[in-house]
Amino acid sequence: MNVFGLFQLQTPWALALLALLPLWWLWRRRHSPGAIVFSRTGVLARGPRAGQLIARAIFVLRNLAIAALIVALARPRTGARVENITTSGINIVLAIDLSSSMLAEDFQPNNRIEVAKDKVKQFILARQSDRIGVVAFAGEALTQVPLTTDYNVVLKAVDNLQAGQLEDGTAIGTGIATAANRLRDAPGKSRVMIILTDGVNNRGDVDPLSAAKAAAVYGIKIYGIGVGSEGFAPVPVGRDAFGLKFENQPVQIDEALLRQIAALTG
């Protein structure tokens, strides 16, 4: 039984017992003793109305207790409502480069990783029913969030990404392989990987093109995004008492490799 859409009664028939309360009141009224009962003679000396308020209060409280017991027997309850919702979504894994070069400040006043994280969060907030996972890579790769529709968890994981969390380097092939492992058994036909990197593959035992070919076998489409500029950029070269030290150095994004990876996966 649903009462006002607020809670449910598991045994609503128990409320019928509330109808017995008025009958009990009538029976008590008719069978009340004719004598006036006082606990002490001092109460009688204060007049015929002495103690009536206490007696009435006890009567009301007793009835409220009985009514509460009856309502409890009806087993009211509230709680979560389960709904099965069928939606059509895409499986997406975001592979994000956390190499030290992502600290380069060619997007001043922000560095590359902060700009990448901001764009990734905008992308996540635009999703509605897609399952999203996050893989971070540098010289190695690590899954931060498996595929999920809990976007708050994904956003928090992206916020926590920082350069230096993994062994340094740019292992693009390892990042692709790790993300592909998350996608290959995902339900549905649509599997997408978005890889964001700012450099050239220089670490890892997995060749990026071989990893892309393997991903294509599982129907995974890879989109490559270069983060940064070509030419020269302020790149961190060490630390001093004031924090990171930057020097203008030549920077390069292997755009040709990203294009090949995308082409291999359609």
N, C-alpha and C positions, 0 to 999 in steps of 0.2 A: 504494500500500500504506500503510495507516494503522497505525502502531506505537503501541499503548497510548493512542491518542487524543491523543498529544503532538505528533508530527510525522509527515510523510509521506515515503516514499521514491519518487523519480521512476523510478529504475532498480533495483528490488529484486533483480533477477537477479544483480547484481554481488556480492551477499553470498555467492553460491555459491563465489566465489573464496576465501573464508575456509577452506573445506574443504581447499584445497590446502596450507595451512600445515602441518597435521600430517603430510601426505605428504612435504613437504619436510624436516620434522624427521627422519622415519624414514630418508629417503634420505641425509641428511647424517650420521646416526649410523652407517649401514652403510658409507659411503664416506669416513669420516674417515681421515686419514693415520695410519699406525701409529707414525710417529716423533713425538717431542715437540719442538715448535719453540719456541725461546726467542730473543728479540731480542738478549740480551746474556748473556755467561757469568756476570755477576754475579747475574742472576736465578736461574740454575741452582744457584749456590752457596747460595742461601737455602732450597732444598728443593724437592721435587717439586710442592708445592701453590702455590708462588709464582706469582702472575699469574692464577690460576684465577678469582678474583672479578671481575677486570676483563674477562676473556674472556666470562664468563657474562653480565655486565652488557651488554656490547656485543651479544651474541646476543639478549638480551631486548629491548633497545632497537631492534635491527634488525627484530625481529618485530612490535613495537608500531608501528613506522613503516609497515611493509607493511600491517598490519591497518587503520591509519588511512587509508592510501591507498585500500584496498578500500571502506571505509565511505564515503569521499568520492566514489568512483565510483558508489555507490548513490544519491547526490544527496539526502540528507535535507534537509528544509526545514520550517520553521514559518512562520506568518504569519497575516494576518487572514482571517477566514472571511466569505464573502459570503452574506447571507440576504436573500431577498425577503419582506417582511412586508406584508401587505395589511391596512390598518386604515381605519376610518371616522372622519373628523375634520371639524372646522369651520375655515374660514378666518376669522381674527380679526385686525383691526387696532385697536390702542389709540392713540387720538389724545389726547395729554396737553398741557394748557395750561401754558406756561412763562412767562406774563406776570409782571411784577414784583409784581402783586397776589397771586400765589400764595405770596409770602413773608409774607403776613398771618398773625398768630399767634393766630387764634381757636380753635386746637386745642392750646393750650398744654399741655406745653412745646414741642410741635412746630409748625412752620408748615404751611400747606396742602399745599405740594408734597411734603414728607416724608411726610405722612399719605397723600396720593394714591399716592406711590411704594410705600409699605408695603402698601396694599390691592391695588395692581396686582401686586406680587410674590406675594402670597397667591393671587391669581387665577391667575397663571401656573403656580405650583407645583401647583395643583389640576388642571391640564390633563394629558392623557396622549398623545393623538394629534392634537391640533389644531395647525394651522399658525398661528403668531402673528407679527405685525409691529408695529412701533412708529413712530408719527409724532409729532413734537413741533411745537407751533405757539405763536406769540405774535402779533407783527405780521406774521410770515411763517410758512411751514410747511416742515418738512424731514423726510424719511424717515430714521429712525435705524437701523432694522433691517427689511429686507424679510421677507416671509413665510417662516418657517422652523420646523422642529420642534426646533432646537437651543436648548432653553430656557436653557441656561447663558449663551449669547450674549445672549439677550433680557434675562435678569435683569441681566447686567452693563451693558447699555445703559440700562436703567431706573435702575440705581444712579448712572450718570453724568449723568443729567438734572439740570440746574440752571437756575434763573431767570437771565436775562441772557445765555444762549447765543445767543438770537435777538433780532432787532429787537423792541423792546417794543410792546405792544398786545395786543388780543384779536381775532384774525381767525378767527372760528369757521368761516366759509364756506370760507376757504382751507384750514383744517385738514381739513374734510370732503372737499373736492375732492382734496387730496393723498392722503388715506387711500383714497378711492374709486378713484383711479388704481391703487393697489396691489392692490385687491380685484377690479377688474372682469374681469381675465383669469385670476383664480385658478381652478385646477381644482376641480371639484365644484360642487354646487348651493348649499351653505350658505356665505353670506358675511355677516359680522357686523362692524360698526364700533361701538366703545365710545368715546365722546368724554367726556373729563373736563375741565370748565372751571369757573372761579369767577366769571365776570363776564358782561358784556354785549358783544355784537359791536360793535367800534368801529374796526376796521381791515380792510384787504383789499379787493380789487376784486370778490370773489365773494360774492354774497348767500347767506346760510346756507340759506334755504328753496329757492332755485334749485339749490344744490349738493345738498340732500337729495333734491329731485325727480330730479335726474340720477342720483344713487346708486340710487334706487328702480328706475330703468329697468334697471339691472344686477342687480337682485334683492338689493341690499345692505340689510340691516336695521340701523338705527342706534339704539343705546341711549345716552341722554344722562344723565350723572351730574353733579350740581352739587356742587362742592367748596367748603365754607365755610358761613357762617351769614348770616342776614339781620339787618339792623340796623347795629350798630357793631362794629368790630374793630380791633386794633392793626395799622396798615398802614405799611410803610416809606415814609418821605418824604425820605430822604437819608442821608448818612453823616457821621460825625464821627470823632474820634480813637479812639473805642471801638467803631466798627463802624456798623451800620445804626441810624438813628434812627426810632422808631415814634411814631405818633400815632393816637388813636382817631378813626376816620373812618367815615362811612356806607358800607356795602358792600351790593351787590345781585347776585343771580344771576338771569339772565333765564330763569326756570323755564318761563315760557309758551313761549319760543322752543324750548327743549329738548323740550317736550311736542309742539309742532307738528312738529318734525323727526322725532321718533319716530313720530308718527301718519302722516306722509307716507310712511314706509318700512315701515309695517306692524308 
